[in-house]
Amino acid sequence: MRRREFIAGVGLAVTWPPLAIRAQQSATTTVGFLFVGVAEKSIFLADAFRRGLTENGYIEGKNLVIEYRWADRYDQLPSLAADLVNRRVTVLFAAPLSGGLAAKNATKSIPIVFESGGDPVDFGLVDSLSRPGGNITGISELTQKLVPKRLGLFREVLPRATVLSMLVNPMARSTAAATAEAADAARAAGVELHFHNAKDRDEIAHAFAQYAALGANGILINPDPVFLSEREFILELATRHSVPVMYFDRVFTVSGGLMSYGASLAELFRQSGVYVGRILKGEKPADLPVQQPTKFELVINLNTAKQLGLSIPPMLIARADEVIE
């Protein structure tokens, strides 16, 4: 009798904790976070995403679990998206465009919120901006549409520039569209534009070396999470080569870059968090139109301009949203 009681007691002791853990997990909301980049270099974006969730009452560690997946390379996105789907997250957030496409291919049932630089309609992420359809919606940052504007602003600082370079990541799905926009804008402006493919640190360094060999007057950095993660290295190269560079987010300029123009990435990730929170509260992705930024920031670093021997036109300074002196 005592042996049977002991065995029964062991059975209860072994079985009960997993049941309790499963019950606790089922009562906890879990969000998947999929992004290309290095976690410690993208923490400001994750912070912004969590702020958006908090606005809807979801706080990580209190009533929310976030499963983070950071891809070192674009080709890792499909497997990481599948992993999050297998973990049955409640909502899946994915960025950039390639991450959104990987998430869409991984599930037709779990709600998805994307943050994309490429046109989400052209690339088949959604049916339309106003009626995305299916289980997916998100934020489109209009990256490729801003290329002509960046080029125009850059030429105001470099009015005599005839040769420019542009750093692009060939692995990103939106790169072809962005380079086409850039080529058209350069032709219209009478500028010779060279494209440099770079998907890692070594290729970024090689691109800056090529810039010098071409005798280009400046470099434009096409928006990409890899370049965001390598921003300190890119800023170091820009200083080493004494090259004027146009960036895509203020995080570069406040750290010593010459100038930047684009929608705030932190704000876009906050808006993504808000959308995830609304879906967690019961709204359907198909009913939430794809949002687009309404504010774009021009940031100029006058200290860097002085170091490069550049004179920034007063009218451009007056138009800037932020001037660093």
N, C-alpha and C positions, 0 to 999 in steps of 0.2 A: 504494500500500500504506500509506504513512504517513497519507494522508488518511483511508482507511478505518479505520485504527487509532485516529486522532484522534476520528473520529465515534463509534466504538464506545466509546472512553473517556468521551466526553461523555455518551453514553447511560447508562453505568453510574453516572457521577457524579450524573446527574439522578435516576435511578430509585432508587438505593440508600438515600438518607436517608429518603424517605417510607416505604419499607418498614420501615426500622428504627424510625421513629416509630410506625407502626401496630402493630408487634410490641410496642413498649414500652407503648403505650396499652392493648392488649388484655390485657396482664399486670397492669394497674393497675385496682384496684377504684374505681368512680366512684359517688358518692351524690349525688342531687339534693336540694336544700334549697329549699323554696318557702314564702314567708311574706309576709304583708302588713305593711309597716312600713318604716321607715328603718333602713338597715344599722347606722349608728353608734349609733343609739338602742336597738337590739336586740342589741348585741354580747354582752351578758351571757347571752342565751338561746342564741345560737350557741355560745358558750363551753361552756355546760352540755351542749348537744347533743354537742359534740366530746368532753366528758368521758365521756359514756355510751359513745361509740364506743371510746374508749381502754380502757375496762374490758373490752372484748372483743378488745383487741389491735390495733385499727385507729387509726392515727395519721395525721392529715392531713399531706401533704407527704412521708410516708415510704412507706406502703403504701396510701394512700388519697387520692383526689381528691374534693373536694366542689365541685359546681357550684351556686353560690348564685343564687337569683332572688328579688329583693325587689320586691314590687308596691306601687306608690304608691296604687293604688285596687283595689277588689274586682273591677272588671270586667276587669282585666288578668290575673287568675289563669288563666283557660282558655288563653290564648295562651302564657303562661309555662310552664304544665304541659305543653302540647303540645311546646314547645321542648325541655324536659328529656327527654320521651319520645323525641323525634327524635334526641337525643344518646345514646340507649340507655344511660341510667344503670342501674346494677345494682339499686339500690333507690331509691325516691322518697319523701322525707319531705315532708309538707305540713301547714300550719296557717294559719288556724284551720279551722273547719268548712267554710267556702266553699272553702278551699284543698284540703281532703280531697275534696270533691265534684268539684272541677275535675280533680284527679288521677285520680279513679275514672273520670270520663268520658273521660279521655285515653288510658287503657290498661287492658286486661284481663289483661295478661301480666306486666308489671313489678311486683314486690312494692311495696306502698305501706304506709307507716306514717303515721298522722295524729295530730294533737293537736287536740282539738275541745272547744269550750265547750258546744255544743249536743248534745242526745242523739243519738248516732250511729245508733241503731236507728230512732228516729222520723223521721230525715231520710234514711234509706235508705243510709247508708254501709256498714253491716254487717247481717247477718241477725239476729244476737244478740250480746250481750256475751261469752258463754262460747264460742260457736262463730261467729266472725265470717264465715267462708266466703269463697270466692273468693281474691283476691290482696291483701287489705287487712286490716289490724288497726291498733291504736293505743292512744291514751290519751284518756280522756274526763274532763274536769275538773269536770263537774257544775255549770257556771256558772249555768244558769237555776234549778237546785234550791237554790242558795245565796242567792237574792234575799230570801226571807222571813227568813233568818237575819241577813243584813246589815241589813235594815230593823229587826229587833228589837234588834240591838246598837246601832244608831244612835239609836234612841229611848231607850235607857238613858242615853245622853249628853244627849239632847234630850227629856226626859220631857214637856215642855209643847208640843212641836211638833205643830201641827195641819195644816200645809201643808209638803210636801216636793217637791223636783224630782228628776228622774232623767234623766241624760244617756245617750242611746242612739245607736248608729250605724244608720240605716235600711238601709244597704247590706248589713249582715251577715245571713246566712240565719237565725241563731238569735235575732234581735232580737224578732220577734213572740212567740215562746214566752216569752222573758224578761220582756217587758212584761206579758203575761197573768199570769205568776206574781206580778209586782210589784203589779199592780192588785188581785189577790185578797188578797195580804198586806196591802196598804194598807187595803182595805175592812174586813178583819177587825180591824185595829188602830184603825180610826176615823180614818184619816189621809187628807187630800186629797193625791193624788199627781199631779203634772204631768210629762208626758214631753216632752223636748226633743230633737229630731232634730239630729244634728251629724255630718257626714262629713269635715269639714276644719277648719282653724284658724279661719277666719272664722265658721263656724257654731258652733264651740265658744264663741267670744267672744260671739256673739249669744245663746247659751243662758244664759250667766252674766248677761248684761244682763236677759234675760227673768226670771230668778230674782229679781232685785231688784224688778222691776216687780210680780211676783206676791205679794211679801211672804212668800216661802217661808222656812222656818227652816233648811233645809239641802239639800244636793245629794248624791245617790248617783250614782256613776259606774259604768255597766254595763261589764263586761269587754269590751275590744275592742283589737286591736293598734294601731289608729289613735290611740286615747287613750293607749296606752302610749308611742307615739312622740312624742306631744305632751305628755308628762307635765310637762315643765318649764314649758310655757306654761299648762297647767291649774293647776299649783301657784301660778304668778304671779297668775292670775286669782282664785284662791281667797283669796290674801293681799290683793289689791287690793280685792276686794269684802267682805272680812272674813266669809267664809261657811264654816261647818263643812261638811266634805266626807267622805263615806265612800268609800274606794277599794277596789280588788279585789286589790292585791298590795303587799307590804311595800316594794317599790322606791319607791313614792310616799311612804310614811310616813317612811322613813329620810331622805328628801330634804326633809322639812318638812310633809308632809300630816298631817292630824289623826289618822286611823285607817284601818285596812284589815283586811279579812277575806277569806280564800280560800286555796286550795292554792297552794303556791309554784310560780310559773311556771317558774323555773329548774329545780326538781326535776322537773317534768313534762317539760321538754325533755331533761333528763338521761335520764329513763326512756325517752323516745322514741329517744335515741341508743343506749341499751342494746338496745332491740328491733331497731333497724336492724342493729346488730352481730350479734345472734343470727340474723337472717335471712341476713346475709352468710356466716355460718358454716354455713348449710344448713337452718335451720328454716324451716317454711312459715308464712306469715301466717295461714292458716286454722286452724293448730294453736295459735296464740298468742292467748289470750283478751284482749279489750279491758280494759286496766287502768283502775282508778279510784283517785283519791287517798284515802288513809286518814288523812291529817293536814291540818288546816286551821289557818292562823296568824292569830291576832288580835294586831295590832300597834297600839300607842297612843303618840302623841307628846305628852307632857305639856307640853313647851315651847309647842307650837302651841295646845294647849288653854288654857294660861295667856294667850297673846296674844289668844285669842278670848273670854276671860272665862268659860270653861267650867270647871265642876268635875266631874271624872271620878269616878264612884262607886267607893269603895274595893274593893267586891266585883268590879267589872269589871276594875279594875287587877290584882287577885289572879288573875283568870282569863286575863289576857293572856299570850300566849307571849313577847312582847317589849315592854318599856316603855322609851321613849326620854325621858331626863330632861335 
